Amino acid sequence: MSKQGKLKIIPLGGLGEVGKNMTAYEFQNKILVVDAGIMFPSNDMIGIDYIVPDYEYLRGRAGNVIGIVITHGHEDHIGAIHHLLNDINAPLYATPLTLGLIEGKLARNNASAKADLNEVEAGGSIEIGPFKVEFFHVCHSIPDAVALGITTPAGLVVHMSDFKFDQTPVDGWPTDYAKLAEFSQRGVDVLLSDSTNAERPGWTPSEKVIGPAFDKVFAEAQGRVIVATFASLISRVQQVADAAAKHGRKMTFAGPSMVDNVKIARKLGYLEIPDEIIVPIDQALKMQDHKVAIMCTGSQGEPSSIVGRLAAGTNRQFDLKQGDTVVLSSHPIPGNEETISRTINRLLHRGAEVIYDAIAPVHVSGHASQEEQKLLINLVQPKHFIPIHGELRHLRRHAKLAVEVGVEEDNVMVVENGQIVVLAGGNLTLGERIPGGYVFVDGDSVGEIDFGVMREREKLARAGIFLIDISVDKLSGRLLHEPEIITRGFVSPEDAEELLPEVRKHIMDVVNNGGWESEKDIANAVRSYLYEETKRRPMVLVTLSRTR
């Protein structure tokens, strides 16, 4: 079949980082969007709730977007949906569980009224303009995950999203190997594949190994068992429910997202938990400790999560008790290791027994390791390969694996967010570069916080603030009264009693001697003086009023 036209592959998120996955495919000005996720902030992004992709390219072409396809229900793939649908009115397609989770998210964000949501099944296909999209099942750490075969006049693209080759999945539904082989027979022009575990040799263990680990935890726990995981990790909820039932414990859920997701998954038949096992949280807190299992969010130690608040002793609904067993059932997101370590230490300090993946197999990754990644490439036999979903080190390692198993080196392309790739005439080339950075969400503010504000927040957190209020005579330029100084996060009250009079005297000398023209000159003089005295650099702000 002759290849016609140009297909633009536009990575908007997930290439160069773990999270905020989003890719657009454009053919003859018609755009198909795959996924719209969020990324959790790193420790130095103070005050930021989460990060969404920079999809200004789509916003400027909103009328050209003809469809949005979602591969599965994890936050790094659906978390930005309500933002996207506020800006772009296009039909959305997802499998039943994924769609249920999206509906819940839209309802929580008051964004469900105008959404055009459409259910598709694994094994099905839809035609959206010039795109024929085939959905096929893949194993991941959430049920109902799919990957995509996208056929266009320019060629066939296989978009794998997140996957693993689990031969014994908890839900008994393995990856659709036959479909991958079928794509290979047709001839795959480009394969885009998950790189998260590209540095991890061997095979990712099956979800089945978690069952015995939870069995052991429940058998040995003397008090309550508190299991923390992602709210969308539905298969983990099932495994905890099975262990609770086996050991005679009632199960309850804490946290709105966990409660909502479990309700949706049970309603759709993706969770099989008998009604008599589940009790409301208020009832569970009155029961004997050894008869209770609590599932909640916070496995990454986020300060605002339930586990984060339990570790800090600030959770309102319930507190830790001596003898509680807390299970953190997830791997640290890259960059989050320090936060999780601190949370574990705090939980231990407060009397809990803490189980995490370094000491017991209470979590396995949902992502393919090196041997699975190589097997996928051998199954699909793509002409071109683009590693996606990972930091640059993951993408580069995945690219090397592709070359090792036979993809021509010139046909492997490592790109980051914003670098458009063009498929035309059966060949892959680099296109234009567009913005592909971070859009910070801080409360109701979306995109109003930039890296300049981030640097200011970091400086404030690191060295504090020094505020100076000055009134001078409009004609003479001399002070009308002593400067007023307020400082926070810079020195202790005891040290301030000694330091501030000296600073005040220095400011008076600078102002009354006339060696300044603006507030900036005064701030610079104070900044230099403070560094000489303390070897620290707080943020210095000066307000100046000129009166008679």
Protein Blocks (a to p, Z undefined) as FASTA:
>chain_A
ZZedjdddddfbhphpacjiacdddeehiacdehjadddddfklghiabdcddfklmmmm
mmmpgbdcdfbfcfklmmmmmmmmmmpccdddddfklmmmmmmmmmmnopmmmpccdddd
ehiacdehjbccdddddddfbehiacdddddfkbccddekjadddfbbfklpacdfklmm
mmmmnopabdcddfklmmbgcjdddfklmmmmmmmmmmmpmbdcdddddfklmmlmmmmm
mmmmmnopacddedjklmmmmmmmmmnopaccdfklpccfklmmmmcfklcccddehilo
paklmklmmmnopafkbccdehiacdddbdddehilmmmmmmmmmmmmnopacddfkloc
fbccfbdcfklmmmmmmmnopabdcdehiafklmmmmmmmmmmnopafklpccddehiac
ddeehiacddddddfbdcddehjbghkacfklmmmmmmmmmnopadddddddfklopafb
dcddddehkbcfklmmmmmmmmmmmmmmmmmnopafbfklmmmmmmmmmmmmnopacddd
ddddddZZ
